[in-house]
């Protein structure tokens, strides 16, 4: 299973973190933007080229110490098809450097439409008998609120193509409780019920380390719920946003892990991409600053959870 591969990378690097690559053009150093605008113009082509050059430099700086990246699709889609190509190129480049790639797309639909999403992001597209990766990520974030009809096509792709999904369960945003904390007739919350569904959806997709290909998104900004979900979802691997810029720290995320330090991967996006701003460095040093922050984050989390073993 895909998360077996991710777990093995985490254990080898002793680093349960993922770098979110959610680049706004404002984050890209002026030198990169100027070079790309000079070559392609101040247009979508130039903007997308700048994003990709920025991402490549970050990946080069992180690939030997961070096991995974998580590009958020919206930050690329806002630059049109050129931005979508930059997303594809970023995924391919990260995988060429040995990194695990989680596309943060929060996709969902039902039936053939969901099959199309699953094929696009995790499967292969049939072109006149040739099977071709469209995006080629290892995992995808998805919205489970259409129920089993929306997850079943993804589960099939996960099994067939060795991929994984992360279902939104308890998200890190301030208003998440408006819906997710509501009590059902069963006396459980919406997020508890969604977590239980993740366990059910993944029961036929268990990997050798005890975690299924159906993971859950559980935010660092709600540490008590994180602890609760870890106890209730023993076979569900967590993607944990909310670390760093959103306020979560190592003490907040430590309850996401099991007794072996497994079971979760912690995301930081702006904290890594824009680290140079907090390190009294110039934007020319953005890649080294990102590496410094990734090391600091790794060490802080490992000091809280201890050595990761299988």
C-alpha positions, -999 to +999 in steps of 0.1 A: +000+000+000+011+036-007+012+045+030+037+016+036+060+034+012+054+067+030+060+051+064+093+036+052+105+070+041+095+086+074+113+059+094+144+061+072+146+099+076+132+100+111+110+128+099+072+126+100+066+159+081+055+170+047+063+203+030+032+220+016+040+237-017+012+263-019+031+290-038+017+325-044+036+346-068+043+370-039+063+342-022+086+338-052+119+357-050+122+387-073+152+372-091+132+341-102+102+362-113+123+387-132+141+359-151+108+341-160+090+373-170+120+382-192+118+349-209+080+343-211+065+378-204+044+391-175+016+366-182+004+332-171+033+315-188+058+336-169+040+332-136+037+294-139+074+292-149+083+312-118+062+289-095+080+258-110+115+272-106+106+282-070+093+247-063+123+230-079+147+250-056+127+240-026+125+204-035+163+203-042+169+217-007+145+194+011+144+161-007+171+144+014+156+153+048+118+156+041+099+125+029+070+142+011+055+173-005+019+184-006+011+208-034-023+225-031-040+224-065-058+258-062-025+277-061-017+263-095-052+264-110-053+302-104-027+305-131-048+287-157-036+257-177-001+269-174-003+267-136-018+232-139+012+222-160+034+236-133+016+214-108+022+183-131+059+193-135+063+198-097+048+163-090+071+147-116+102+166-103+095+157-067+090+120-076+122+120-095+139+131-063+124+102-044+097+122-026+062+110-018+036+134-033+002+142-018-020+164-041-042+186-019-072+188-042-101+179-018-119+163-047-153+145-046-182+136-067-200+103-075-201+077-102-182+082-134-172+118-124-155+105-093-138+078-114-125+106-137-111+125-107-095+093-093-080+084-128-067+119-132-049+123-099-041+087-089-046+064-119-036+062-155-055+077-185-062+055-215-051+072-247-058+049-277-047+019-257-017+036-240-019+040-202-005+074-192-001+092-159-021+125-160-009+139-127+008+109-110+005+118-073+009+091-047-021+103-026-050+128-029-070+147-003-108+141-007-141+153+007-161+123+020-194+141+025-210+124-006-206+091+013-195+057-001-205+066-036-177+092-037-151+070-020-156+036-037-140+047-071-110+060-052-106+029-031-105+008-063-077+030-077-059+028-044-059-010-045-051-013-082-024+014-084-009+014-049-022+049-040-037+065-010-064+091+000-068+114+029-105+121+038-115+154+055-125+145+091-117+173+115-101+202+097-079+229+112-099+260+102-117+280+129-152+274+117-148+237+112-170+230+143-200+246+127-207+213+109-180+189+121-188+192+158-225+187+154-240+158+174-259+131+155-287+109+167-260+083+176-246+108+201-213+110+181-202+141+163-201+144+125-163+142+125-163+111+147-188+094+123-167+104+093-136+090+111-154+057+117-164+056+080-127+060+071-119+029+092-147+010+074-137+022+039-101+011+046-106-023+061-099-041+028-069-019+021-046-025+051-009-023+046+018-042+064+023-016+091-014-017+101-025+014+083-050+014+054-049+034+022-078+055+035-063+082+057-078+112+074-072+149+076-072+159+113-060+194+122-032+203+147-053+232+159-076+208+178-052+186+199-079+170+221-098+158+191-065+147+175-059+125+206-094+112+206-093+103+169-059+085+172-075+062+199-106+056+179-090+051+144-061+027+149-058+018+112-062+053+098-031+073+088-034+110+096-025+141+075-022+169+101-024+205+088-023+235+111+014+233+122+034+265+122+016+295+105-018+283+118-006+280+154+000+243+160+032+231+176+049+198+185+029+194+217-003+198+197+006+172+172+022+145+193-011+128+201-015+121+163+011+093+166+009+058+179+034+042+204+059+037+177+058+073+164+039+062+133+004+070+121+007+106+110+025+131+088+025+168+098+022+195+072+038+230+071+034+252+041+040+289+046+063+281+076+087+264+052+082+283+020+085+318+036+110+308+063+136+333+052+114+361+064+117+348+100+154+340+099+167+375+091+179+362+057+174+377+022+150+361-003+180+348-022+185+324+007+149+311+006+159+275-001+184+273+027+160+290+050+133+264+041+158+236+049+167+252+082+130+254+091+123+218+080+152+206+102+139+226+132+104+213+127+117+177+124+138+180+155+110+196+175+085+169+167+110+140+172+118+155+206+081+152+215+074+117+201+108+100+203+124+077+178+102+063+150+102+026+146+083-001+127 
